[in-house]
């Protein structure tokens, strides 16, 4: 079963790779530790709303774009 955390992580990873950023580069731009970003991308930890906004800003997307596919009916 795909969890919301895994979907969020996959979205972040996909966008990071599209922008050809390493986890270290993105985490530095977002102001978080690269190991925490790795946990988020694997879906083992969930970011706070503030962290989610920082990641979105670093990827130049909206937070809703990062959450795409999480709340499907």
N, CA, C and O atoms as a DFTB+ gen file, in Angstrom:
292 C
 N C O
     1  1       0.838      -1.186       0.000
     2  2       0.000       0.000       0.000
     3  2       0.885       1.252       0.000
     4  3       1.843       1.359       0.766
     5  1       0.541       2.174      -0.863
     6  2       1.284       3.432      -0.943
     7  2       0.689       4.392       0.081
     8  3      -0.509       4.675       0.070
     9  1       1.545       4.882       0.959
    10  2       1.101       5.799       2.005
    11  2       1.252       7.245       1.537
    12  3       2.000       7.517       0.598
    13  1       0.550       8.169       2.182
    14  2       0.725       9.584       1.831
    15  2       2.177      10.044       1.958
    16  3       2.650      10.831       1.138
    17  1       2.889       9.558       2.984
    18  2       4.293       9.953       3.152
    19  2       5.141       9.463       1.982
    20  3       6.042      10.170       1.531
    21  1       4.857       8.252       1.485
    22  2       5.627       7.725       0.351
    23  2       5.317       8.507      -0.925
    24  3       6.213       8.771      -1.727
    25  1       4.051       8.875      -1.110
    26  2       3.672       9.669      -2.280
    27  2       4.347      11.033      -2.239
    28  3       4.888      11.492      -3.246
    29  1       4.317      11.680      -1.083
    30  2       4.981      12.976      -0.926
    31  2       6.467      12.845      -1.224
    32  3       7.029      13.652      -1.966
    33  1       7.097      11.842      -0.655
    34  2       8.526      11.626      -0.874
    35  2       8.866      11.383      -2.329
    36  3       9.862      11.897      -2.837
    37  1       8.035      10.595      -3.001
    38  2       8.266      10.314      -4.421
    39  2       8.128      11.584      -5.255
    40  3       8.888      11.794      -6.201
    41  1       7.167      12.424      -4.910
    42  2       6.991      13.692      -5.627
    43  2       8.206      14.593      -5.450
    44  3       8.683      15.197      -6.410
    45  1       8.701      14.682      -4.224
    46  2       9.875      15.521      -3.959
    47  2      11.079      14.983      -4.722
    48  3      11.807      15.748      -5.354
    49  1      11.288      13.681      -4.666
    50  2      12.437      13.067      -5.352
    51  2      12.360      13.304      -6.863
    52  3      13.355      13.664      -7.492
    53  1      11.168      13.100      -7.440
    54  2      10.984      13.283      -8.882
    55  2      11.324      14.715      -9.294
    56  3      12.031      14.931     -10.279
    57  1      10.821      15.687      -8.544
    58  2      11.089      17.089      -8.871
    59  2      12.554      17.448      -8.650
    60  3      13.131      18.220      -9.415
    61  1      13.151      16.887      -7.607
    62  2      14.579      17.141      -7.351
    63  2      15.424      16.620      -8.509
    64  3      16.335      17.305      -8.974
    65  1      15.123      15.413      -8.973
    66  2      15.895      14.827     -10.069
    67  2      15.664      15.573     -11.384
    68  3      16.588      15.719     -12.184
    69  1      14.436      16.047     -11.610
    70  2      14.156      16.846     -12.812
    71  2      15.004      18.114     -12.847
    72  3      15.379      18.597     -13.916
    73  1      15.297      18.643     -11.661
    74  2      16.115      19.857     -11.566
    75  2      17.604      19.543     -11.413
    76  3      18.433      20.433     -11.225
    77  1      17.912      18.257     -11.501
    78  2      19.304      17.775     -11.418
    79  2      20.009      18.259     -10.154
    80  3      21.153      18.712     -10.188
    81  1      19.293      18.148      -9.048
    82  2      19.848      18.519      -7.752
    83  2      20.151      17.259      -6.953
    84  3      19.404      16.283      -7.016
    85  1      21.239      17.281      -6.208
    86  2      21.521      16.192      -5.276
    87  2      20.702      16.438      -4.007
    88  3      20.163      17.525      -3.800
    89  1      20.621      15.413      -3.168
    90  2      19.940      15.600      -1.890
    91  2      20.648      16.677      -1.071
    92  3      20.000      17.480      -0.399
    93  1      21.963      16.689      -1.130
    94  2      22.717      17.708      -0.381
    95  2      22.387      19.113      -0.877
    96  3      22.189      20.026      -0.075
    97  1      22.327      19.287      -2.207
    98  2      22.037      20.612      -2.765
    99  2      20.639      21.084      -2.374
   100  3      20.459      22.220      -1.936
   101  1      19.651      20.201      -2.537
   102  2      18.283      20.592      -2.198
   103  2      18.139      20.851      -0.704
   104  3      17.509      21.827      -0.297
   105  1      18.716      19.987       0.103
   106  2      18.578      20.175       1.550
   107  2      19.236      21.475       2.002
   108  3      18.726      22.150       2.895
   109  1      20.354      21.825       1.396
   110  2      21.011      23.090       1.739
   111  2      20.117      24.271       1.373
   112  3      19.967      25.209       2.156
   113  1      19.525      24.220       0.181
   114  2      18.642      25.306      -0.255
   115  2      17.389      25.403       0.611
   116  3      16.857      26.492       0.828
   117  1      16.920      24.248       1.105
   118  2      15.704      24.231       1.921
   119  2      15.988      24.456       3.404
   120  3      15.064      24.654       4.193
   121  1      17.265      24.426       3.782
   122  2      17.621      24.663       5.174
   123  2      17.364      23.481       6.097
   124  3      17.076      23.657       7.281
   125  1      17.472      22.261       5.542
   126  2      17.298      21.057       6.356
   127  2      18.510      20.154       6.166
   128  3      19.309      20.369       5.254
   129  1      18.651      19.151       7.018
   130  2      19.778      18.226       6.909
   131  2      19.493      17.221       5.795
   132  3      18.353      16.795       5.610
   133  1      20.536      16.847       5.055
   134  2      20.337      15.945       3.918
   135  2      19.824      14.570       4.339
   136  3      19.131      13.913       3.563
   137  1      20.150      14.123       5.549
   138  2      19.625      12.818       5.977
   139  2      18.121      12.902       6.239
   140  3      17.396      11.936       6.002
   141  1      17.653      14.045       6.723
   142  2      16.216      14.227       6.918
   143  2      15.505      14.233       5.571
   144  3      14.430      13.649       5.435
   145  1      16.094      14.886       4.577
   146  2      15.513      14.874       3.233
   147  2      15.437      13.443       2.709
   148  3      14.446      13.066       2.085
   149  1      16.462      12.653       2.953
   150  2      16.444      11.252       2.535
   151  2      15.301      10.485       3.178
   152  3      14.638       9.686       2.518
   153  1      15.066      10.724       4.467
   154  2      13.946      10.077       5.159
   155  2      12.611      10.516       4.555
   156  3      11.707       9.700       4.376
   157  1      12.494      11.791       4.245
   158  2      11.258      12.299       3.639
   159  2      11.042      11.633       2.283
   160  3       9.937      11.177       1.990
   161  1      12.081      11.573       1.458
   162  2      11.948      10.986       0.126
   163  2      11.601       9.500       0.191
   164  3      10.894       8.997      -0.682
   165  1      12.082       8.795       1.202
   166  2      11.767       7.370       1.353
   167  2      10.409       7.143       2.008
   168  3       9.912       6.018       2.046
   169  1       9.812       8.217       2.523
   170  2       8.503       8.099       3.152
   171  2       8.550       7.568       4.569
   172  3       7.540       7.086       5.082
   173  1       9.711       7.647       5.213
   174  2       9.812       7.166       6.592
   175  2       9.593       8.275       7.611
   176  3       9.345       7.996       8.784
   177  1       9.680       9.528       7.179
   178  2       9.392      10.670       8.049
   179  2       8.593      11.694       7.257
   180  3       8.726      11.803       6.038
   181  1       7.765      12.436       7.971
   182  2       6.956      13.484       7.340
   183  2       7.483      14.854       7.763
   184  3       7.809      15.058       8.932
   185  1       7.567      15.784       6.827
   186  2       8.038      17.129       7.173
   187  2       6.934      17.942       7.834
   188  3       5.746      17.677       7.647
   189  1       7.347      18.930       8.604
   190  2       6.375      19.894       9.134
   191  2       5.889      20.755       7.966
   192  3       6.463      20.722       6.878
   193  1       4.847      21.508       8.201
   194  2       4.336      22.408       7.163
   195  2       5.392      23.434       6.772
   196  3       5.533      23.767       5.595
   197  1       6.129      23.932       7.750
   198  2       7.196      24.901       7.477
   199  2       8.273      24.286       6.595
   200  3       8.731      24.914       5.640
   201  1       8.678      23.061       6.909
   202  2       9.697      22.373       6.109
   203  2       9.174      22.072       4.716
   204  3       9.907      22.213       3.736
   205  1       7.911      21.658       4.614
   206  2       7.316      21.393       3.307
   207  2       7.351      22.653       2.443
   208  3       7.654      22.584       1.252
   209  1       7.041      23.797       3.040
   210  2       7.085      25.067       2.304
   211  2       8.509      25.416       1.885
   212  3       8.718      25.940       0.791
   213  1       9.480      25.136       2.733
   214  2      10.884      25.402       2.398
   215  2      11.349      24.531       1.238
   216  3      12.060      25.000       0.350
   217  1      10.948      23.269       1.248
   218  2      11.310      22.360       0.152
   219  2      10.647      22.826      -1.142
   220  3      11.285      22.857      -2.194
   221  1       9.371      23.187      -1.062
   222  2       8.656      23.665      -2.248
   223  2       9.325      24.910      -2.818
   224  3       9.501      25.025      -4.031
   225  1       9.693      25.828      -1.953
   226  2      10.349      27.058      -2.410
   227  2      11.683      26.737      -3.077
   228  3      12.012      27.320      -4.110
   229  1      12.450      25.821      -2.502
   230  2      13.743      25.447      -3.081
   231  2      13.576      24.777      -4.442
   232  3      14.446      24.890      -5.305
   233  1      12.455      24.079      -4.631
   234  2      12.185      23.420      -5.915
   235  2      11.409      24.323      -6.873
   236  3      11.107      23.918      -7.996
   237  1      11.089      25.526      -6.444
   238  2      10.287      26.501      -7.196
   239  2       8.948      25.919      -7.654
   240  3       8.558      26.042      -8.815
   241  1       8.261      25.285      -6.710
   242  2       6.908      24.776      -6.933
   243  2       6.060      25.188      -5.737
   244  3       6.580      25.720      -4.756
   245  1       4.769      24.946      -5.817
   246  2       3.890      25.211      -4.680
   247  2       3.838      23.968      -3.792
   248  3       4.074      22.858      -4.268
   249  1       3.532      24.147      -2.513
   250  2       3.384      22.973      -1.650
   251  2       2.333      21.992      -2.174
   252  3       2.476      20.780      -2.014
   253  1       1.281      22.516      -2.797
   254  2       0.247      21.619      -3.326
   255  2       0.787      20.726      -4.440
   256  3       0.311      19.603      -4.614
   257  1       1.765      21.204      -5.191
   258  2       2.371      20.364      -6.225
   259  2       3.137      19.201      -5.596
   260  3       3.187      18.110      -6.165
   261  1       3.727      19.428      -4.435
   262  2       4.436      18.351      -3.748
   263  2       3.462      17.303      -3.221
   264  3       3.813      16.130      -3.093
   265  1       2.233      17.732      -2.914
   266  2       1.245      16.823      -2.335
   267  2       0.327      16.188      -3.376
   268  3      -0.640      15.513      -3.022
   269  1       0.617      16.397      -4.631
   270  2      -0.219      15.863      -5.702
   271  2      -0.362      14.345      -5.573
   272  3       0.629      13.631      -5.418
   273  1      -1.581      13.869      -5.636
   274  2      -1.849      12.435      -5.590
   275  2      -2.041      11.872      -4.194
   276  3      -2.292      10.676      -4.043
   277  1      -1.927      12.704      -3.175
   278  2      -2.058      12.209      -1.800
   279  2      -3.522      12.010      -1.417
   280  3      -3.867      10.992      -0.816
   281  1      -4.373      12.950      -1.750
   282  2      -5.790      12.891      -1.354
   283  2      -6.666      12.549      -2.550
   284  3      -7.399      13.395      -3.064
   285  1      -6.579      11.312      -2.979
   286  2      -7.404      10.888      -4.113
   287  2      -8.660      10.215      -3.591
   288  3      -8.633       9.496      -2.592
   289  1      -9.757      10.460      -4.284
   290  2     -11.027       9.869      -3.843
   291  2     -11.213       8.475      -4.380
   292  3     -12.228       7.837      -4.103
